[in-house]
Amino acid sequence: MPAAIDWYDANAKDLTTRYESLVSAEVHGWLLDLLPSGQAVVLDVGAGTGRDASWLTQQGFSVVAVEPSAGMRAEGQRLHPAAGIHWIEDALPEFRATGRLGLSFDLILLSAVWMHIAPGDRPRAFRKLTNVLKPGGLLAITLRIGPSEADRGMYEVSELELEQLAKAHGAFIERRVEATDAMGRSEVRWIQLAIRLPDDGTGALPLLRHIILNDDKSSTYKLALLRALCRIADGSAGMTITDDEHVVAIPLGLVALYWIRLFMPLLAAGAPQTPTNKGLDGLGFVKDGFRRLLQPQTAISHHDLRPGSIFTGDRALVLHQALTDAAKTITTMPAHYMTYPSGGQILEVRKVGRHQRPNTLCLDTPYLFSFGELRIPRHMWQALQRFDVWIEPALIAEWSRLMKGYATKQRGDLNYATLVATLKWSEPSRDVSMAREQALTLMARQPLRCVWTDVKLTPDTLDIDHCLPWAAWPCGDLWNLMPAHRRVNQHQKRDQLPAKEMLHRAEGRILEWWSKAYMSSDNPVLSGRFCIEARASLPLASSDSIEPADVYTGMQVQRLRLKHDQQIPEWLG
């Protein structure tokens, strides 16, 4: 950046003529309908001659113009003295003067600036920008694509780099526009990106960002707890209790289960979780139970740690002890110390009395609630459900940053590829063998029909379709697997959601399939698995028994969630 400042100081007069010849409303026409409404506060970073800052004040905005070049600031103040622009001398990535203002901005504009920030400084610069951007605010960045000029302190830019930075900070790219160069340079083109910091209007997303990015952390525990809650919100919300208007109750055993699942691959790879711990040593929840999960005689893969799984003998006892220790650590550490910025505990844990160690352990709702319940504010829970696609990448990025810092302090080497692999959530395998076996068994006794078209199926035309598509929501639960004609599944429906009308037309065939394939009284194990999986992943009404009609209603609600939260295209049949 210093080289760029010197160049702009030396060429301020000439640049002023060129910059002021352009009309801001035309240069930023791609952004017009995204501009904030009302009395917004706007930050123009790298404001140059103040051309854009002056135009923004004409829209009724209060504008802070950041410009590190004294020559350019002088020209801007000379040309636009009546615009009411607040000029400050500052530059990314430090942004000290801007941070001291104590302002949050509805819009931040970086026009032809990003290429002046060294690649190594960009993560810090992006963090500084999002720290002063209001929830729901917009960050507008233009990327210069073309040969760089070394004497101007320019570096190559990458659109992918910005996409990754946005994800890491819980933001998303709302608009992307390509444009030719307004000054007529044929070798230069521009990519214009509008990056939105989402806000659900409840204050939950700013609170989550505060915990993830700004809150004090002596370990990765807070991030692990939030990520476990993210995974539960995405795939096991049916196990929660939502009777309270303000609070959602989650089985503490389920939180502990996902906590263990997250930590097992990280600790097996030797990734430090505090500034001092090494390997399995120095972590409160790593006691005999957790250690024995990794030993050959009683080993349990983290892939098997999912609702509905059944364990017996020593493996049941070992897992029960590991869950007990994890639940205790969650209660006394991250749940206790996760607080609002103004103070006060966010999460509440309600414990129950002592429970017996089971000889056979089924990871169902009653067992997981036997550890107690973790109570989360409803608005935060809803944010995790609606925005986990943005929240979880931010958690992963911050978790990775902390572990790298811990490894550096310990003078250890943390392989990046290994880190990425161990942080990746292992989705369930795309296994349809059980559903296919049931379909072929039924087909041998009576006609089996495609749930979508009512066409009679044969072994050669049979496919097993994920009703709610795997590409959008990786769910291999039995209730989500339907017999369908191969042509329909592979060439028509593909990765689309069944439309409401399509699902309604197929209701009778779906209920009949569930009843005959899974709910038959002669196969209680399969029936039990069907019910446990449905309770875990679907929003079902609380009751002791589950009927196929209950599962169908829950599936309708989940389809609606995916349609509105992820904007998945619909299949009309």
LUMBAGU-533537 format. One record per residue (C-alpha): residue number from 1; y, x negated, z. Coordinates in nm, 3 decimals, padded with zeros to 5 digits. Layout:
SITE,k,v,u,w
SITE,NUM,Y,X,Z
...
END
This chain:
SITE,k,v,u,w
SITE,1,00.000,00.000,00.000
SITE,2,00.260,-00.280,00.068
SITE,3,00.234,-00.398,-00.296
SITE,4,00.295,-00.043,-00.416
SITE,5,00.598,-00.003,-00.185
SITE,6,00.753,-00.324,-00.319
SITE,7,00.698,-00.212,-00.678
SITE,8,00.858,00.130,-00.617
SITE,9,01.154,-00.031,-00.440
SITE,10,01.212,-00.262,-00.736
SITE,11,01.184,00.016,-00.995
SITE,12,01.341,00.308,-00.810
SITE,13,01.632,00.363,-01.054
SITE,14,01.412,00.372,-01.365
SITE,15,01.146,00.587,-01.200
SITE,16,01.407,00.839,-01.086
SITE,17,01.506,00.916,-01.444
SITE,18,01.144,00.963,-01.547
SITE,19,01.038,01.172,-01.248
SITE,20,01.342,01.400,-01.251
SITE,21,01.288,01.479,-01.621
SITE,22,00.980,01.683,-01.527
SITE,23,00.988,02.038,-01.392
SITE,24,00.789,02.083,-01.070
SITE,25,00.688,02.441,-01.147
SITE,26,00.525,02.317,-01.468
SITE,27,00.367,02.005,-01.318
SITE,28,00.217,02.210,-01.035
SITE,29,00.157,02.533,-01.226
SITE,30,-00.213,02.504,-01.141
SITE,31,-00.119,02.551,-00.775
SITE,32,00.132,02.837,-00.793
SITE,33,-00.095,03.126,-00.687
SITE,34,-00.236,02.917,-00.400
SITE,35,00.101,02.839,-00.242
SITE,36,00.134,02.978,00.113
SITE,37,00.334,03.292,00.173
SITE,38,00.616,03.345,00.421
SITE,39,00.789,03.079,00.628
SITE,40,00.537,02.802,00.566
SITE,41,00.570,02.439,00.670
SITE,42,00.486,02.192,00.392
SITE,43,00.424,01.816,00.392
SITE,44,00.499,01.623,00.072
SITE,45,00.325,01.284,00.101
SITE,46,00.463,01.020,-00.133
SITE,47,00.761,01.243,-00.206
SITE,48,00.928,00.993,-00.439
SITE,49,01.266,01.126,-00.558
SITE,50,01.224,01.457,-00.374
SITE,51,01.182,01.656,-00.693
SITE,52,00.879,01.848,-00.561
SITE,53,01.015,01.868,-00.206
SITE,54,01.335,02.029,-00.336
SITE,55,01.136,02.279,-00.544
SITE,56,00.923,02.368,-00.241
SITE,57,01.231,02.440,-00.029
SITE,58,01.342,02.679,-00.304
SITE,59,01.023,02.876,-00.239
SITE,60,01.143,02.932,00.117
SITE,61,00.933,02.659,00.278
SITE,62,01.035,02.407,00.541
SITE,63,00.952,02.067,00.392
SITE,64,00.883,01.729,00.547
SITE,65,00.896,01.453,00.285
SITE,66,00.703,01.132,00.360
SITE,67,00.806,00.833,00.149
SITE,68,00.740,00.468,00.241
SITE,69,00.973,00.321,-00.025
SITE,70,01.333,00.285,00.098
SITE,71,01.456,00.277,-00.263
SITE,72,01.287,00.606,-00.351
SITE,73,01.402,00.774,-00.028
SITE,74,01.760,00.673,-00.102
SITE,75,01.738,00.825,-00.451
SITE,76,01.587,01.144,-00.315
SITE,77,01.854,01.188,-00.050
SITE,78,02.124,01.122,-00.310
SITE,79,01.985,01.372,-00.563
SITE,80,01.884,01.655,-00.329
SITE,81,02.122,01.646,-00.032
SITE,82,02.146,02.023,00.006
SITE,83,01.777,02.103,-00.005
SITE,84,01.723,02.077,00.371
SITE,85,01.440,01.827,00.334
SITE,86,01.337,01.634,00.645
SITE,87,01.278,01.277,00.522
SITE,88,01.068,01.025,00.716
SITE,89,00.944,00.674,00.646
SITE,90,00.567,00.666,00.677
SITE,91,00.251,00.586,00.482
SITE,92,-00.121,00.648,00.485
SITE,93,-00.356,00.557,00.640
SITE,94,-00.150,00.486,00.957
SITE,95,00.063,00.804,00.943
SITE,96,00.211,00.722,01.285
SITE,97,00.553,00.881,01.233
SITE,98,00.403,01.197,01.085
SITE,99,00.159,01.231,01.373
SITE,100,00.439,01.200,01.625
SITE,101,00.616,01.503,01.475
SITE,102,00.365,01.733,01.644
SITE,103,00.367,01.964,01.342
SITE,104,00.079,02.136,01.165
SITE,105,00.124,02.213,00.797
SITE,106,00.026,02.509,00.580
SITE,107,00.027,02.292,00.268
SITE,108,00.002,01.916,00.218
SITE,109,00.084,01.781,-00.129
SITE,110,-00.032,01.438,-00.248
SITE,111,00.089,01.413,-00.606
SITE,112,-00.003,01.080,-00.769
SITE,113,-00.061,00.913,-00.431
SITE,114,-00.435,00.881,-00.369
SITE,115,-00.478,00.591,-00.614
SITE,116,-00.243,00.379,-00.397
SITE,117,-00.474,00.404,-00.093
SITE,118,-00.738,00.131,-00.074
SITE,119,-01.094,00.273,-00.087
SITE,120,-01.176,00.134,00.256
SITE,121,-00.877,00.318,00.405
SITE,122,-00.950,00.656,00.248
SITE,123,-01.184,00.802,00.514
SITE,124,-00.921,00.728,00.780
SITE,125,-00.642,00.863,00.557
SITE,126,-00.831,01.187,00.491
SITE,127,-00.898,01.230,00.862
SITE,128,-00.526,01.187,00.937
SITE,129,-00.439,01.451,00.675
SITE,130,-00.685,01.710,00.807
SITE,131,-00.563,01.646,01.162
SITE,132,-00.218,01.777,01.068
SITE,133,-00.338,02.056,00.836
SITE,134,-00.347,02.406,00.982
SITE,135,-00.673,02.602,00.986
SITE,136,-00.674,02.788,00.658
SITE,137,-00.428,02.536,00.514
SITE,138,-00.442,02.373,00.172
SITE,139,-00.452,02.005,00.078
SITE,140,-00.346,01.956,-00.287
SITE,141,-00.438,01.615,-00.432
SITE,142,-00.398,01.488,-00.787
SITE,143,-00.624,01.205,-00.904
SITE,144,-00.506,00.966,-01.176
SITE,145,-00.788,00.893,-01.420
SITE,146,-00.718,00.598,-01.649
SITE,147,-00.650,00.226,-01.642
SITE,148,-00.500,00.113,-01.312
SITE,149,-00.198,-00.115,-01.287
SITE,150,-00.258,-00.400,-01.043
SITE,151,00.111,-00.477,-00.991
SITE,152,00.164,-00.115,-00.876
SITE,153,-00.104,-00.145,-00.605
SITE,154,-00.343,00.100,-00.773
SITE,155,-00.716,00.145,-00.718
SITE,156,-00.978,00.348,-00.900
SITE,157,-01.034,00.699,-00.766
SITE,158,-01.343,00.916,-00.752
SITE,159,-01.368,01.292,-00.748
SITE,160,-01.711,01.266,-00.580
SITE,161,-01.557,01.058,-00.302
SITE,162,-01.310,01.338,-00.224
SITE,163,-01.583,01.601,-00.234
SITE,164,-01.779,01.403,00.024
SITE,165,-01.474,01.349,00.244
SITE,166,-01.398,01.721,00.230
SITE,167,-01.753,01.810,00.338
SITE,168,-01.743,01.553,00.617
SITE,169,-01.433,01.723,00.761
SITE,170,-01.550,02.083,00.729
SITE,171,-01.335,02.154,00.422
SITE,172,-01.422,02.270,00.071
SITE,173,-01.279,02.236,-00.280
SITE,174,-01.130,02.572,-00.372
SITE,175,-01.000,02.478,-00.716
SITE,176,-01.044,02.197,-00.967
SITE,177,-00.824,02.161,-01.277
SITE,178,-00.808,01.887,-01.540
SITE,179,-00.473,01.813,-01.705
SITE,180,-00.321,01.577,-01.958
SITE,181,-00.044,01.343,-01.850
SITE,182,00.296,01.517,-01.826
SITE,183,00.468,01.194,-01.938
SITE,184,00.268,01.181,-02.256
SITE,185,00.048,00.878,-02.178
SITE,186,-00.267,00.927,-02.386
SITE,187,-00.472,00.688,-02.172
SITE,188,-00.403,00.882,-01.852
SITE,189,-00.533,01.221,-01.741
SITE,190,-00.533,01.400,-01.406
SITE,191,-00.784,01.587,-01.192
SITE,192,-00.612,01.832,-00.961
SITE,193,-00.800,01.940,-00.649
SITE,194,-00.709,02.213,-00.401
SITE,195,-00.900,02.151,-00.077
SITE,196,-00.908,02.428,00.181
SITE,197,-00.965,02.385,00.555
SITE,198,-01.136,02.717,00.632
SITE,199,-01.031,02.948,00.911
SITE,200,-01.202,03.269,01.019
SITE,201,-00.894,03.394,01.206
SITE,202,-01.064,03.373,01.547
SITE,203,-00.982,03.015,01.638
SITE,204,-01.352,02.918,01.633
SITE,205,-01.327,02.675,01.341
SITE,206,-01.032,02.478,01.486
SITE,207,-01.224,02.462,01.815
SITE,208,-01.535,02.332,01.641
SITE,209,-01.333,02.074,01.449
SITE,210,-01.174,01.962,01.776
SITE,211,-01.516,01.908,01.933
SITE,212,-01.659,01.733,01.627
SITE,213,-01.369,01.507,01.534
SITE,214,-01.136,01.469,01.832
SITE,215,-01.324,01.538,02.155
SITE,216,-01.418,01.242,02.378
SITE,217,-01.782,01.140,02.331
SITE,218,-01.984,00.887,02.531
SITE,219,-02.296,00.973,02.329
SITE,220,-02.409,01.182,02.033
SITE,221,-02.518,01.466,02.262
SITE,222,-02.235,01.711,02.181
SITE,223,-02.295,01.667,01.810
SITE,224,-02.670,01.715,01.858
SITE,225,-02.615,02.037,02.052
SITE,226,-02.377,02.179,01.791
SITE,227,-02.612,02.085,01.509
SITE,228,-02.906,02.249,01.688
SITE,229,-02.693,02.564,01.720
SITE,230,-02.609,02.541,01.348
SITE,231,-02.978,02.529,01.257
SITE,232,-03.055,02.824,01.485
SITE,233,-02.766,03.025,01.336
SITE,234,-02.895,02.954,00.986
SITE,235,-03.268,03.007,01.031
SITE,236,-03.361,03.155,01.371
SITE,237,-03.081,03.400,01.451
SITE,238,-03.337,03.676,01.502
SITE,239,-03.442,03.518,01.832
SITE,240,-03.098,03.566,01.990
SITE,241,-02.972,03.852,02.204
SITE,242,-02.641,04.004,02.093
SITE,243,-02.602,04.295,02.336
SITE,244,-02.286,04.151,02.494
SITE,245,-01.964,04.220,02.301
SITE,246,-01.826,03.871,02.364
SITE,247,-02.132,03.646,02.405
SITE,248,-02.454,03.569,02.217
SITE,249,-02.754,03.461,02.426
SITE,250,-02.982,03.198,02.268
SITE,251,-03.320,03.097,02.414
SITE,252,-03.262,02.765,02.589
SITE,253,-03.613,02.662,02.488
SITE,254,-03.521,02.715,02.121
SITE,255,-03.214,02.492,02.160
SITE,256,-03.434,02.229,02.327
SITE,257,-03.691,02.261,02.045
SITE,258,-03.434,02.190,01.774
SITE,259,-03.277,01.917,01.990
SITE,260,-03.611,01.733,02.002
SITE,261,-03.666,01.790,01.632
SITE,262,-03.329,01.631,01.552
SITE,263,-03.375,01.329,01.778
SITE,264,-03.739,01.239,01.701
SITE,265,-03.682,01.073,01.359
SITE,266,-03.361,00.905,01.476
SITE,267,-03.520,00.746,01.782
SITE,268,-03.833,00.651,01.589
SITE,269,-03.601,00.456,01.355
SITE,270,-03.423,00.286,01.648
SITE,271,-03.081,00.446,01.585
SITE,272,-02.866,00.412,01.903
SITE,273,-02.730,00.735,02.055
SITE,274,-02.500,00.575,02.313
SITE,275,-02.309,00.245,02.321
SITE,276,-02.585,00.092,02.537
SITE,277,-02.918,00.265,02.474
SITE,278,-03.180,00.086,02.266
SITE,279,-03.489,00.250,02.123
SITE,280,-03.619,00.515,02.363
SITE,281,-03.457,00.360,02.669
SITE,282,-03.141,00.488,02.832
SITE,283,-03.157,00.857,02.729
SITE,284,-03.193,01.122,02.997
SITE,285,-03.425,01.354,02.804
SITE,286,-03.664,01.076,02.695
SITE,287,-03.924,01.092,02.967
SITE,288,-04.303,01.094,02.960
SITE,289,-04.322,01.418,02.762
SITE,290,-04.100,01.301,02.475
SITE,291,-04.264,00.956,02.464
SITE,292,-04.611,01.110,02.436
SITE,293,-04.495,01.321,02.140
SITE,294,-04.482,00.991,01.952
SITE,295,-04.818,00.855,02.073
SITE,296,-05.123,00.894,01.846
SITE,297,-05.337,01.086,02.097
SITE,298,-05.082,01.364,02.154
SITE,299,-04.849,01.316,01.857
SITE,300,-04.666,01.616,01.715
SITE,301,-04.469,01.583,01.394
SITE,302,-04.110,01.704,01.413
SITE,303,-04.195,01.912,01.103
SITE,304,-04.425,02.123,01.323
SITE,305,-04.152,02.200,01.578
SITE,306,-04.061,02.545,01.449
SITE,307,-04.079,02.900,01.586
SITE,308,-04.425,03.050,01.560
SITE,309,-04.620,02.724,01.592
SITE,310,-04.913,02.721,01.837
SITE,311,-05.032,02.419,02.040
SITE,312,-05.326,02.381,02.274
SITE,313,-05.463,02.135,02.528
SITE,314,-05.279,01.810,02.597
SITE,315,-05.037,01.864,02.308
SITE,316,-04.924,02.194,02.463
SITE,317,-04.864,02.027,02.801
SITE,318,-04.679,01.732,02.645
SITE,319,-04.451,01.954,02.436
SITE,320,-04.381,02.182,02.734
SITE,321,-04.273,01.883,02.942
SITE,322,-04.056,01.746,02.660
SITE,323,-03.886,02.086,02.621
SITE,324,-03.827,02.107,02.998
SITE,325,-03.663,01.763,03.006
SITE,326,-03.451,01.837,02.697
SITE,327,-03.334,02.171,02.841
SITE,328,-03.228,01.995,03.162
SITE,329,-03.029,01.731,02.973
SITE,330,-02.861,01.992,02.753
SITE,331,-02.762,02.191,03.061
SITE,332,-02.620,01.902,03.264
SITE,333,-02.462,01.703,02.981
SITE,334,-02.327,01.845,02.651
SITE,335,-02.325,02.213,02.751
SITE,336,-02.144,02.122,03.073
SITE,337,-01.889,01.883,02.922
SITE,338,-01.810,02.074,02.601
SITE,339,-01.471,02.222,02.694
SITE,340,-01.170,02.391,02.541
SITE,341,-00.871,02.162,02.465
SITE,342,-00.686,02.324,02.756
SITE,343,-00.989,02.296,02.988
SITE,344,-01.271,02.529,03.079
SITE,345,-01.638,02.523,02.982
SITE,346,-01.722,02.677,02.643
SITE,347,-02.097,02.725,02.684
SITE,348,-02.281,02.876,02.980
SITE,349,-02.644,02.816,03.069
SITE,350,-02.832,03.073,03.273
SITE,351,-03.157,02.936,03.412
SITE,352,-03.461,03.129,03.526
SITE,353,-03.717,03.047,03.795
SITE,354,-03.988,02.787,03.754
SITE,355,-04.243,02.862,03.485
SITE,356,-04.606,02.754,03.465
SITE,357,-04.720,02.493,03.216
SITE,358,-04.931,02.676,02.957
SITE,359,-05.271,02.562,02.832
SITE,360,-05.192,02.737,02.503
SITE,361,-04.831,02.729,02.393
SITE,362,-04.688,02.965,02.132
SITE,363,-04.328,02.899,02.032
SITE,364,-04.233,03.266,02.036
SITE,365,-03.928,03.443,02.178
SITE,366,-04.062,03.517,02.532
SITE,367,-04.178,03.158,02.584
SITE,368,-03.854,03.004,02.455
SITE,369,-03.647,03.238,02.675
SITE,370,-03.857,03.139,02.977
SITE,371,-03.644,02.822,03.002
SITE,372,-03.329,03.029,03.039
SITE,373,-03.054,03.117,02.795
SITE,374,-02.754,02.937,02.650
SITE,375,-02.459,03.173,02.611
SITE,376,-02.213,03.100,02.332
SITE,377,-01.885,03.285,02.259
SITE,378,-01.950,03.539,01.984
SITE,379,-01.663,03.420,01.763
SITE,380,-01.803,03.064,01.768
SITE,381,-02.153,03.191,01.690
SITE,382,-02.024,03.394,01.395
SITE,383,-01.839,03.089,01.264
SITE,384,-02.162,02.887,01.280
SITE,385,-02.341,03.159,01.084
SITE,386,-02.073,03.201,00.818
SITE,387,-01.953,02.844,00.776
SITE,388,-02.253,02.625,00.859
SITE,389,-02.243,02.499,00.499
SITE,390,-01.913,02.324,00.590
SITE,391,-01.968,02.264,00.961
SITE,392,-02.302,02.081,00.941
SITE,393,-02.184,01.811,00.693
SITE,394,-01.895,01.736,00.931
SITE,395,-02.141,01.702,01.220
SITE,396,-02.365,01.471,01.019
SITE,397,-02.074,01.251,00.910
SITE,398,-01.942,01.214,01.265
SITE,399,-02.290,01.152,01.407
SITE,400,-02.342,00.880,01.147
SITE,401,-02.004,00.724,01.229
SITE,402,-02.084,00.712,01.602
SITE,403,-02.425,00.553,01.549
SITE,404,-02.280,00.288,01.319
SITE,405,-02.018,00.209,01.583
SITE,406,-02.280,00.184,01.857
SITE,407,-02.495,-00.046,01.642
SITE,408,-02.195,-00.271,01.573
SITE,409,-02.119,-00.299,01.946
SITE,410,-02.480,-00.392,02.010
SITE,411,-02.464,-00.641,01.722
SITE,412,-02.750,-00.462,01.555
SITE,413,-02.809,-00.371,01.193
SITE,414,-02.835,-00.003,01.104
SITE,415,-02.967,00.047,00.751
SITE,416,-02.761,00.314,00.573
SITE,417,-03.053,00.453,00.369
SITE,418,-03.262,00.487,00.684
SITE,419,-02.975,00.659,00.861
SITE,420,-02.934,00.915,00.583
SITE,421,-03.307,00.988,00.578
SITE,422,-03.334,01.037,00.955
SITE,423,-03.028,01.263,00.972
SITE,424,-03.154,01.488,00.696
SITE,425,-03.288,01.818,00.822
SITE,426,-03.643,01.860,00.694
SITE,427,-03.667,02.203,00.540
SITE,428,-03.999,02.388,00.555
SITE,429,-04.236,02.294,00.278
SITE,430,-04.239,02.524,-00.021
SITE,431,-04.592,02.640,00.050
SITE,432,-04.702,02.977,-00.092
SITE,433,-05.076,02.913,-00.065
SITE,434,-05.136,03.163,00.217
SITE,435,-04.955,03.444,00.034
SITE,436,-05.135,03.360,-00.290
SITE,437,-05.472,03.359,-00.115
SITE,438,-05.401,03.703,00.032
SITE,439,-05.289,03.833,-00.308
SITE,440,-05.606,03.713,-00.480
SITE,441,-05.822,03.862,-00.202
SITE,442,-05.653,04.201,-00.239
SITE,443,-05.670,04.178,-00.619
SITE,444,-06.047,04.141,-00.603
SITE,445,-06.076,04.474,-00.419
SITE,446,-05.804,04.688,-00.579
SITE,447,-05.517,04.668,-00.829
SITE,448,-05.220,04.457,-00.719
SITE,449,-04.880,04.523,-00.875
SITE,450,-04.560,04.322,-00.919
SITE,451,-04.318,04.432,-00.646
SITE,452,-04.028,04.421,-00.894
SITE,453,-04.169,04.583,-01.209
SITE,454,-04.479,04.772,-01.088
SITE,455,-04.678,04.595,-01.361
SITE,456,-05.046,04.535,-01.280
SITE,457,-05.110,04.167,-01.200
SITE,458,-05.401,03.943,-01.294
SITE,459,-05.489,03.597,-01.157
SITE,460,-05.329,03.448,-01.469
SITE,461,-05.001,03.641,-01.438
SITE,462,-04.967,03.624,-01.058
SITE,463,-04.674,03.430,-00.912
SITE,464,-04.551,03.426,-00.553
SITE,465,-04.176,03.491,-00.545
SITE,466,-03.935,03.407,-00.264
SITE,467,-03.756,03.741,-00.235
SITE,468,-03.447,03.574,-00.088
SITE,469,-03.434,03.267,-00.315
SITE,470,-03.546,02.930,-00.183
SITE,471,-03.255,02.751,-00.354
SITE,472,-03.007,02.944,-00.141
SITE,473,-03.203,02.979,00.184
SITE,474,-03.522,02.771,00.220
SITE,475,-03.745,03.020,00.396
SITE,476,-04.122,03.012,00.347
SITE,477,-04.194,03.287,00.601
SITE,478,-04.469,03.528,00.503
SITE,479,-04.233,03.827,00.487
SITE,480,-04.025,03.646,00.219
SITE,481,-04.323,03.584,-00.015
SITE,482,-04.392,03.860,-00.269
SITE,483,-04.644,03.903,-00.552
SITE,484,-04.458,03.907,-00.882
SITE,485,-04.530,03.871,-01.250
SITE,486,-04.492,03.510,-01.362
SITE,487,-04.251,03.602,-01.641
SITE,488,-04.026,03.791,-01.400
SITE,489,-04.027,03.519,-01.134
SITE,490,-03.979,03.218,-01.361
SITE,491,-03.759,03.356,-01.638
SITE,492,-03.571,03.660,-01.507
SITE,493,-03.513,03.660,-01.131
SITE,494,-03.531,03.282,-01.076
SITE,495,-03.278,03.172,-00.804
SITE,496,-03.094,03.503,-00.780
SITE,497,-03.076,03.755,-00.499
SITE,498,-03.232,04.093,-00.571
SITE,499,-02.945,04.341,-00.599
SITE,500,-02.930,04.621,-00.342
SITE,501,-03.051,04.873,-00.600
SITE,502,-03.338,04.648,-00.708
SITE,503,-03.451,04.598,-00.349
SITE,504,-03.435,04.973,-00.289
SITE,505,-03.654,05.048,-00.593
SITE,506,-03.910,04.793,-00.474
SITE,507,-03.915,04.913,-00.110
SITE,508,-04.243,05.105,-00.128
SITE,509,-04.430,04.823,-00.302
SITE,510,-04.292,04.563,-00.058
SITE,511,-04.397,04.766,00.248
SITE,512,-04.742,04.824,00.100
SITE,513,-04.782,04.450,00.031
SITE,514,-04.684,04.355,00.386
SITE,515,-04.914,04.614,00.539
SITE,516,-05.221,04.519,00.336
SITE,517,-05.167,04.141,00.313
SITE,518,-05.042,04.057,00.663
SITE,519,-05.044,04.352,00.903
SITE,520,-05.409,04.447,00.868
SITE,521,-05.587,04.496,01.199
SITE,522,-05.876,04.276,01.087
SITE,523,-05.654,03.964,01.085
SITE,524,-05.458,03.948,01.413
SITE,525,-05.366,03.578,01.370
SITE,526,-05.193,03.644,01.037
SITE,527,-05.031,03.958,01.172
SITE,528,-04.900,03.766,01.474
SITE,529,-04.757,03.491,01.253
SITE,530,-04.587,03.750,01.032
SITE,531,-04.419,03.914,01.332
SITE,532,-04.311,03.588,01.498
SITE,533,-04.160,03.455,01.176
SITE,534,-03.977,03.782,01.111
SITE,535,-03.838,03.790,01.466
SITE,536,-03.716,03.431,01.437
SITE,537,-03.540,03.448,01.102
SITE,538,-03.429,03.810,01.058
SITE,539,-03.183,04.026,01.255
SITE,540,-03.433,04.279,01.390
SITE,541,-03.375,04.547,01.650
SITE,542,-03.512,04.450,01.991
SITE,543,-03.849,04.613,02.054
SITE,544,-04.194,04.519,02.171
SITE,545,-04.359,04.597,01.838
SITE,546,-04.257,04.534,01.478
SITE,547,-04.333,04.763,01.186
SITE,548,-04.296,04.673,00.818
SITE,549,-03.998,04.910,00.796
SITE,550,-03.818,04.708,01.066
SITE,551,-03.873,04.388,00.869
SITE,552,-03.746,04.555,00.551
SITE,553,-03.424,04.659,00.731
SITE,554,-03.375,04.305,00.862
SITE,555,-03.431,04.165,00.514
SITE,556,-03.162,04.398,00.376
SITE,557,-02.912,04.263,00.631
SITE,558,-03.005,03.901,00.555
SITE,559,-02.963,03.969,00.181
SITE,560,-02.614,04.103,00.252
SITE,561,-02.527,03.793,00.457
SITE,562,-02.635,03.558,00.180
SITE,563,-02.448,03.761,-00.081
SITE,564,-02.117,03.752,00.105
SITE,565,-02.137,03.417,00.283
SITE,566,-02.278,03.208,-00.001
SITE,567,-02.174,03.415,-00.306
SITE,568,-02.524,03.393,-00.458
SITE,569,-02.553,03.569,-00.796
SITE,570,-02.750,03.893,-00.797
SITE,571,-03.042,03.998,-01.016
SITE,572,-03.012,04.354,-01.140
SITE,573,-03.363,04.374,-01.288
END
